[in-house]
Amino acid sequence: MSRRCDVCGKGPLSSASRSHSNIKSKRRLYLNLQVKRIEGKRKKVCANCLKTMSKTT
C-alpha cells in the first residue's frame, strides 16, 4: 500500500532528524493521507487536496 495521494500524486519527502548533539539521521516526512470515497471509489487523498476540493465544490 503506497503512501501516495491518488489525486495529486504527492509522495513522502526525505528529511534529516537532528539529535541534541546535532547528529544527522535520515527520516521520512509522510503526507496527511485520508481515505475518502470519491465518485464511488475509495481513494487516499492528502489533506491539502481535500481542502482544495471543498473550495471548488
C-alpha positions in Angstrom: 0.0 0.0 0.0 1.7 3.1 -1.2 1.7 6.4 0.8 0.8 8.5 -2.2 -2.1 10.8 -2.9 -4.4 9.4 -5.6 -5.4 13.0 -6.7 -2.1 15.0 -7.0 0.4 12.1 -6.8 2.4 13.6 -3.9 4.6 11.1 -2.0 6.7 11.2 1.1 9.7 13.5 1.4 13.1 12.8 2.9 14.5 14.9 5.6 17.1 14.8 8.4 16.4 14.3 12.0 18.8 16.2 14.3 19.7 15.0 17.7 20.7 17.2 20.7 24.4 16.7 19.7 23.5 17.7 16.1 24.0 14.2 14.6 22.0 13.8 11.4 20.0 10.7 10.6 17.6 10.2 7.7 13.9 10.2 8.2 10.8 10.4 6.1 8.1 13.0 6.2 4.7 11.4 5.3 1.6 13.1 3.9 -1.5 13.6 5.9 -3.5 11.0 3.9 -7.2 10.5 4.4 -9.3 7.7 2.9 -12.3 9.2 1.2 -15.0 7.9 -1.1 -14.8 10.0 -4.4 -17.1 9.2 -7.3 -18.0 5.8 -5.7 -14.4 4.7 -5.2 -12.2 4.7 -2.1 -9.2 6.9 -2.7 -6.3 8.0 -0.5 -6.3 11.8 -0.7 -3.9 14.3 1.0 -5.5 16.9 3.3 -4.3 19.6 1.0 -6.3 18.2 -1.9 -9.3 17.8 0.3 -9.2 21.4 1.3 -8.9 22.5 -2.3 -11.8 20.2 -3.4 -14.0 21.6 -0.7 -13.3 25.1 -2.1 -14.2 24.3 -5.6 -17.4 22.4 -4.9 
